């Protein structure tokens, strides 16, 4: 095992020339966490026996899904192989790996001077990795292309080295080939980080300016804020100021991670570490914000700060109405650690009390929903996700619609919907089906490039509403799982959008209202009405099920009245069974939701709202 | 009697009842149900507790056979005597069901009845019924039953159509049940019932009308008409699942029921329970009314259910296990439940609402009362009796009885 390097520079007293700040850009499953683990081992910060797989991913869900949601930074001492006496400090900044967290990724990148572009040698680069690579290039980071898993039988290092070389603009021979699993090539990679990534440059005597690139709530310590010092120095026990809000806090602790938190005297130019101020909510310590000293602090913040903006909304309702307070508490808790999570109470005539929750995107929604169900033991009904619409009325007034049922009535001048620039990478044999899918989703082709002879990058402008529901599932199924998708919001467009309402026995079911393109409204109406006819049991009276745009009915089915509901025989031996059946039926009745006078089983809501149900049709639903 | 037994607490070995069950017993009629768990063949739709083997062995090698069955059952009647202690009641009704009771010799049925007469005494006007298979009786058999004290007989006719009988696996020929009615009358039976089934896959409205006409023409004073229930685990359920025969739609059942009501009432029959019609009050089946009015009855035989004063229990199902328990002097009871006051209230509603006399509104709580007003407004309850304080189903209400019960028990 590696010897611990000698003369390790201490935090706050480290010469910036010896510092290398880098991150790893990689797709899910391409081995980023394994590589990070190997680096922790090789640099001796984690002893072999303490090592557990994927040390840096803390949350269970992350570990299970093999994804990293929250980034962290680790200070690694490394003496290059050719010069064992000059111990450098490598700060490895872990980046979130998914499309929804582009802003967080961009802040992580902004804390680095270089990045390792890690790609699976059996699979090649994926869309999200490519998007992050472009982001890194925009940030002028030095890029070290690396192929991982070269020990796999299916690895095609030559092919993918060529691909990476084309993207990065280097020679295929410069692409490092490693196996994070066996450790092969990892030392050479660390040497290369020292050799190629520039040392940070900052003004030592200037007022302190540190950029927050992550902020994590810890139930014991409060909020732990991860920063990269750009100029000056932050010292323990001084008072600091958050430049976006002007709020000041006492610095209770400052330090570095190796990988556990280790208090230090301070952090100097180019250094990366953590701050603890005692705040309890990550929104008081926002990613992208600048931290400075309260006394003689900086006047100008670092650039690039943005408030997180939710793009996708969904109504979350407890299956059992009495769980509403638990749901509120759970959301409060999650929000402590998630500045992008927004929610407000809402009431649905059909689903009762719940919350309209805003998310950065689909994965964010999935992760939050899953954590609510798993960590807090809640059973939830989630309405189909929708985007935010801006509706301008003829009288000039404007509405922001985050819930389709609140789409304004009356004379509408224009409706604006958010659009995204989507990048899809896939084997070239699937070009036809991908284009067909994007076309049905109102996409506009922006361009297409071959990454290698049989892999293409296709770019489309798509309404966000068209991809929030089941686009990714459809894309995966049409490409046998080979396609990868990335998207970034690019603004909004006006569209011919209408609200389709679903009426049961004349009563609107708010949870089923949807905003669709007018060409897709009919199909949506017909499909939903047919589905509901199937799912809602016959009632004592005839129930018309209608889809309507305003007062115009576009689809109709009728649930016939039930005519027979009686057991023919009820003799001595049937009585106990019959009473127990009655008790069971009463239980079932309790789980019915009343829509006007119609009893709708909860299963019907779940079936209509869940995305699994829509496979195969996949048109115009929100 | 459906095949699956409920869950419950164990029955004491001596079959003793809690004191609460016997309180006030003198004011309630007492009946006996005697189960005969044998059939020549099993019908495809049947999930009753019945066996086609003539001999079944229980634990410890106890043999339960058709030949000694009457004796085994008489043992349970004697155990009932002990369990009911000094209960002074004579027995008002006896009903022998199955299975196929008439697979046993007429003497056996008479001997079973004799055990009751001996241990409890029969009321002078006692109703004594047996079910009978049209193929397994003849005038001599019927005469023997009548002489032995039986005064009511119920024939499983099911349908007058050969193709319908075939789907049901019934082996008798069309016409035979009607002939049985005449033979029973000749033998001196006062009350005769025909059982009919409607909604069998492949049956048409006209087939059903023909069956009703044939039944009425034979001159019984009682007709039972049941919608075919496809029970899980039966041969018929499997055939439907495999698509060999079609499942009958609930709406078709509703239509057939309306045909039955129309045809039977035109012929002078009045409904007195959802599935039962009689030509007069005297023609009603008193024994079945015990079930519907929460009276007491002891069910003897494998899988038989009993009820005494708010305690329901049921016997082990297998004839071998049943015989073995009695051979050791133990109760064959497999489980029981002691009903709470609320259970008994709910049972009264769900049972009595099926009757022509309906449920007293005084049994309902506030929500149930509100629901009854809605049911009245929806035309499911009759107006006149409602004004007099009773919830009585209309014709449409009879078809939706279970739905009405679900609301009324609130």
Boltz contact constraints between the chains, C-beta under 6 A:
constraints:
  - contact:
      token1: [A, 563]
      token2: [B, 251]
      max_distance: 6.0
  - contact:
      token1: [A, 563]
      token2: [B, 254]
      max_distance: 6.0
  - contact:
      token1: [A, 564]
      token2: [B, 250]
      max_distance: 6.0
  - contact:
      token1: [A, 564]
      token2: [B, 253]
      max_distance: 6.0
  - contact:
      token1: [A, 564]
      token2: [B, 254]
      max_distance: 6.0
  - contact:
      token1: [A, 564]
      token2: [B, 399]
      max_distance: 6.0
  - contact:
      token1: [A, 565]
      token2: [B, 400]
      max_distance: 6.0
  - contact:
      token1: [A, 565]
      token2: [B, 402]
      max_distance: 6.0
  - contact:
      token1: [A, 565]
      token2: [B, 403]
      max_distance: 6.0
  - contact:
      token1: [A, 566]
      token2: [B, 399]
      max_distance: 6.0
  - contact:
      token1: [A, 566]
      token2: [B, 401]
      max_distance: 6.0
  - contact:
      token1: [A, 566]
      token2: [B, 402]
      max_distance: 6.0
  - contact:
      token1: [A, 568]
      token2: [B, 226]
      max_distance: 6.0
  - contact:
      token1: [A, 568]
      token2: [B, 227]
      max_distance: 6.0
  - contact:
      token1: [A, 568]
      token2: [B, 275]
      max_distance: 6.0
  - contact:
      token1: [A, 569]
      token2: [B, 226]
      max_distance: 6.0
  - contact:
      token1: [A, 571]
      token2: [B, 291]
      max_distance: 6.0
  - contact:
      token1: [A, 572]
      token2: [B, 291]
      max_distance: 6.0
  - contact:
      token1: [A, 572]
      token2: [B, 305]
      max_distance: 6.0
  - contact:
      token1: [A, 573]
      token2: [B, 1]
      max_distance: 6.0
  - contact:
      token1: [A, 573]
      token2: [B, 305]
      max_distance: 6.0
  - contact:
      token1: [A, 576]
      token2: [B, 6]
      max_distance: 6.0
  - contact:
      token1: [A, 576]
      token2: [B, 312]
      max_distance: 6.0
  - contact:
      token1: [A, 577]
      token2: [B, 6]
      max_distance: 6.0
  - contact:
      token1: [A, 579]
      token2: [B, 347]
      max_distance: 6.0
  - contact:
      token1: [A, 585]
      token2: [B, 406]
      max_distance: 6.0
